[in-house]
């Protein structure tokens, strides 16, 4: 459906969902961290929906832009991680796992919101209003599902690895987290080799099927 749009139309449709998906994901981490006893993100002004506070040149602009220009149909990105100081937590391993799961959970909730926006577009019979809602809703569902699923992959420092680390015994968790320095390289290699699409293909298909059904598409 998105292939019907020109490049300019695709940019207009995707820009708001992408920025919100990335920004709210990080704010969710910071909000839960504060609830768990760490005010670091709040003190540094990172608990805000102002995207300027969260923009990462590579992850928020360059990577999503290149993927959009390449017409791959697969778009993701990231913002500057909110600072979290685990020393402020009473139970650091448990709290870090909760902070980690907050990001993907926020994306799933946003996907529901975008599905409802798309459904409103389906119900409205005035094309000039319905089409922007449907297209933007589809983009919102897609980017949020991609971010949720990617971040649940247990590759340090993705959120999934923080959850796994909170479950593993201390000795194993320490060894596991040592792979964090290679995580970004592994992720980029999976992206450009097509491995990421292979890993996420079926889960993404099933998730989109569910959310598009909610949207009435």
N, C-alpha and C positions, 0 to 999 in steps of 0.2 A: 504493500500500500504506500509506503514511504517513497518508493521508486518513482511515483507519479510526480513528485515535487522537484522543483528546480533547486539548485544549490542554495540560493538565497532563501527560498522557502524552508529548506531543511534546516538552515542555520537559525532562522526565526523560530521554528517549531521546537528545536532541540535545546536552545540556549537556556531558557528558564528551567526546564526540568533538570538539566545537567547541573546547573549552578546550585539549585535547591537540594538536589540529591547529595551532592558532595558536601555542601555546607551543613545541612541538618545532620548528616552522618557524624561529622566531627563535633557539632554542638551536643549531640546525644552522648558522646563519650564524656565530654566535659561536665555535662549536667549530672550524669550518674556518678562520676568521680567526686563531684561536690557533695552529693547525697551520701557517699561512702566516707566522707571526711577530708577530701583533698580539695582545697579551694584554689589551687594553682591556676587553672584555666580561667576561673572567674576573676581572680586578681589581675590577670594579664589581659582582661577584656576580650577573651575568646568565647564567652558564652553569649554570642550575638549572632543574629541571622544576616548581618551585614557581610556579604561575600568578600568584600575587600579585605577583611580581617583574616580570611581563610585561604585566599588565592595562592596557589603554588604555580609558578610560571609554567613548569613542565607538565604537572599533573592536571591542572585545571584548564589550561589554555592550549598548550602545544599538542599533547597526546590526543585529547578529545577532538581538537581541530583537524589533526592529520587523519584520524579515523573517519571523521565526517567527510573530509575531502576525498578519501579513498573509496567511499561508497561501499564499505565492507558490510554495513548493516550491524556492526558490532562496535559499540561505543562505551568507553568507561574512562574514569579518571580518578583523581584524588586531590584533596586539599592539604594544606599544612597540618600535620597532626597536632591536636591540642596537647599541651604539656600536662603530663600526669606524674605526680610524685608519690610513688607507692609507699614511701616512708610515713605518709600521713594516714595510711589505712591501718585499722586494728588487725585485720586479717588480709594482708597484701595479696595472697594468691587468689582467695575468693573474690576480693574486691576487683582485682585486675580482670578476672574472668567476667564479672558483671559489667565492668566498663567496656570490655571488648564486645560483648554480645549486644550492647546498646546500639552500636552503629548499624549492623545488619537489621536489627529489629526496627529501627527508625526507618530504614529503607523499605522494609515490607509494609509498614504503616503508610508511608508515602505512596507506595504502589497502589494500595487500596484507595487512597484519596484520589489519585490520578484516574483509577478505574471508574470511580464515581463521576468524575468530571467528564470522561469519555462517554459514560452512560447518559449523562445529561445531554451531551451533544447528539447522541443517537435519538433521544426522545424529542429534541427540538427539530422541527421540520423546516426551519429557515436556514438554507445552506450557508449563508454568509456567517452565521453564528455557529452552526453545528459542526462544520468541517474543521475550523480552528480548534474547537474543543476536542473533537475526536482525534485529530492528528497529534495535538499536544498531549492528550491523555495517553495515547499509544506510546509516545516518546517517554513520558513520565513512568509508565509501567515498565518499559524496557530498561531504561537506565537504572532504575531502582532495583529491579530484579538482578541485573548484572552486578551491581555493586554489592548487593547482599550476598549473592552466590560466590563471587570472587573473594570477598573478605572472609567467607567461611572456610575457604581452602586453608588447610593447616600448614601453610608455609610461613615461617617467621619473616617479617613482623606482622603479617596479616592477622585480623581479629581471630580467625579460627585457631591460630597457633597459641594465642593468649588463653583461649578457652581450654585447649588441650593441655597447655602448661599448668593450668590451675587444677587439672585432674591428675596429672602424673605425679609420682613421688618426687620429692625434692631433687634427688640425685639425677634422675632421668630428665626432669624438667630443665635442670641446668645444662646438661649435655644437649638437649633438644634446642634450647634457645641460642646455643652457640652458632647455629646455622643462620641466624638473623642477618649477619653481614653479607650473606650470599642471596638473601631472599629477593631483593629487587632484581638482581641479575637473572635469577631463575624465573621470575614472573615475566620479565621482558622476553626471555628466550621462549617461554611457553606461548606468549602472545604472538610473536613474529613467526614462530614455527607452525602455528596452527594448533599446537597442543592444548592451549587454553579453550579453544572452541570445542575440541574433542572431549575435554573433561566436563565442560559445562553444557555441552549441546543438549543432551537428553533432559537433565534437570531444568534447563532454561525453557525447553520446549514444553514440558509439563507445567511449569510455573506460569508461562505465558498463556497456555491454554486455559488454566484456571482463572487467571486475572482478566483475560479477554472475555471469558464467559461472564464474569461479574460485570464487565463493561457493556455487555450486550453486543459485542462485535463478532 
